[in-house]
Amino acid sequence: MPVKTWVGRFAIVNGEAQEESRLLRSYPRQRPDEEEDELYVLVQPAGEGGDEYAGQLVDAIGRMYRQDALSITGAVLRSLKGAHQQLRDWNERSLPEHRVSAGVSCLAVREHSAYLAQVGPSVAYHVGGGRFQRIAPEGPAAEPLGQATAEPVFSRYELAPGDLLLIASPRIDELIDEDTLRSILLRGGDDALVELFRITSDEQNFSLVLLACVVEAEEPEAAAAVSTTTTPGASGDAEAPSQPVPAAARQPAAPAQTVGAGSAGGDEDASGVATADELSPSPGSLGDPNLRLKGPEADIRYRRPSGLAASIPNIPLPAVLAALIVGVVAVLAVCVLPSALRESRDDQFKNSIAAASAALDSALDTDDPAARRGLLDTAEAALQDAADQRPDDSEVAALREAIDAEKRLLDAVLVLPDLGLVVDVRETIPGAVSPKDLALGGGGAYFLDREQGRVIAVALLAPNPEPFVLFEAGELVGGIVAGQPRHITWAEDLNSLLILDDQRNLIAVTPPEARRLLTVRDAEAWGSADGITFQGGGLYVLDRAGDQVWRYPVNESGFDSERVPMLDAFDLDEVVEMAVGDVLYLVMAGNTIVRFPGSVARPFTQGGIDIPLSSPASLVPLSTLDMLLIADTGNSRIAVFTQDGTYLQQLVSPSFTDLRSIAIDEANQLLYILVGGSLFLTPLPPAPPVISPSATAIPGASATGEALPDTTPDDAEVLTYQVVEREDVSLDDVVRIVFSVRVSSAATDAELGEIANLLIDEETARQAVNAIGFSFYLPGSDANGPYTAGTGSWAPNGNWEDANRVEAGDYSIHELTVKAGSILLP
């Protein structure tokens, strides 16, 4: 007989019962070549004021889990750690009274395997083989998510018929003592779910998920024959079966009698009904042939109890009476369950669509990238619930397109053109080469090969450059034998490469001149030497053991001046890298970044990024552009932020197979990228625009009008626009839209292109099109006449005439062409 699992759950919110809530949700996931798994997330806010953020925490865990391609345990762990980091970032940016933390229980299910993960205040219970176990985190795992290091505790269960797993709000321990709960769970999943709802239904807020493993019912004749052989007497003593019955198929009625007694409020022992300790190790009620099973044949979100009337003809009278009691209790339970538990799928669908639309509207109204992404994720999760019910619904498809369009704008992925290979160091330098740090200056690029104890240089001004060993350990410099090079940086003021060795000697090399030993005052007093960088006429030294970053101003002999501490009290044990621009940046071991505008730490939020940084390897501040570029090696991309941590853009390339480090030649606007042992070159992409939906449009702008980002000086005029008319000029199945747009002043091709792209994203989120045309008008000109500020079209191959060559919605060969200027003669 096949074995199945089913899941029952309910949430009580402000005294009203429903299937899910902001603190309890489920997230199905399908990986290639594997059975679908599903994650149930239950969050319990710790302390006051955390309910609102807890809902976002649930969505964050579920979203990251659903998108992750790792195994169940790996995906759950990464999701919890990602959510933990988001919560810590929130707390770092918030006042003490606004900080939140939470306990989390995650139950992932695939076929007959269950994976339980807990962190913070949380509780779970397991019934297996007639045994009962309470499961709660201890030690570091008991610390709430968002306060300490997230260390979830994992348990795995291979489920057998009769096994149960329960996760619930920790308040269950106050509502039901352990002996009573043990007795309830040993009755079986069907009866236990009803009884647990009865006990908790008066709560204001409560959540529960119950997982049960059952044997799929036999044909009615076979099931009746089995029931006949296992009927207990009225006193609770079972008659001996006429022949042995497999344990998995036994269906004792004692658990059903227990439900009847418990529901009536009587004492189990006094009533003559078998106690929990006397029950069969495999609770019979889990084999109810009317159970709605979760598996390939059915997708059940909530378990509703059912009666046992079908088996009455084959059961002796005492058992019939017990079964009737169970049936009455079940009917009463269904009647008293609030209508939210019996909400029609149509209502659920409408509510999910409404929730997705509301979250999308809120996302469009905010100019905070992090808040916008959170709202879009919320919209996506609500839409997924609707799609689970009606995957082919047109309303779902339209919302999906709108959400995806907004996410594409927010993701801001720029695929770099083919990178130019400058040199592959491994092909020309003898011996194993493992270049790591990268520095630029003086017309050269420099790699630090720590494994071989040498520095490799490449002349960038000559064609077909040949790399060579510039410096290596054991050289005689200023009367001392140099040690192993550990850190390098280019010093503009000295026109030299600075090399710090493992003996704390600082050596300046200006190719092809001789080496010089520079003085660094009190170098022996450093707790450790973990990194150097030169910026703004000063040498910065990272001293992790001393919990300090020291700055030395440059002088004639090097750095023979009093060192200046840059930080107030700050623990540097977890720091892995340092960078200096207008402010000091420290990269932490947990993939976070801390910035220091002064001596006090400030968070670097990563606000708005789609996937948090993973193993950031090098930071390059561009103060003139208010940008910070980061080699995000774990995600094989270069992430671009504002200097205070707001996400702007990500640069990707198929060549980023082993991304290690980056450096920028600002004077020539060139980006150098170290991938493995190869150095690549590409023009530095222009600064990405920061498009804010709350920017001020020109007077009289329509509801769809938006302002272009303010990238001009304070005394310059800000270019804004207004959509005057949107005209549908479709022909048969060829969907063509034309926008008439008034701009506040003369504009360039690039500025008009920005406006066109905004309108393209808005229109394609609304419907599938073949082509979109644009006419731009200057103030005072007739918007019904010839264009006066520019024209453009977005169509196949950039040609409006080719609109009929593709299906609506196929944008694979679309191009945007824009031309600024007036068609009118001067």
Disulfide bonds with the S-S distance in Angstrom:
none
